[in-house]
C-alpha cells in the first residue's frame, strides 16, 4: 500500500476466516469458514491509521502482490516480502519520514542502527 505521504506498508489479509466451535453432544469441534472483512479492513498500524484519517482512505492505493493458499504460506510470503523490501531500514522519504510504516517483521522489531 502507498499513498500521498510517499510512505509504504507491506501487510497481509486473509480472505477466509476459519473458526472451530465446540458443539454440545459432539466429541470433535465444528469447523466454520466465512469471508473475512478483507474488503474494508485497512491495517492495524496506528501511524498509518492516523494518515488514513487525515487524507482519507481513497488517497491510498492497495495492491495484491500474491495470492496464497493457506495461512502458513500467507505469513511466510508477508515476511519474505518485508525482508526483501527492507521495510525496517532507516531510508527516508523526501519529507524526512521513514519510507515504510512497518515497525516490525513477524511481530519482532529489527531496526537497523543509525550509521
Secondary structure, DSSP 8 states (H G I E B T S, - for coil): -B-TTS-B------SEEEEEE--TT-SS-EEEEEE-STTT---S-HHHHHHHHHH-GGGSB-------SSHHHHHHHHHHHHHHHTTTS--B-TTSSBSB----BTTB-------
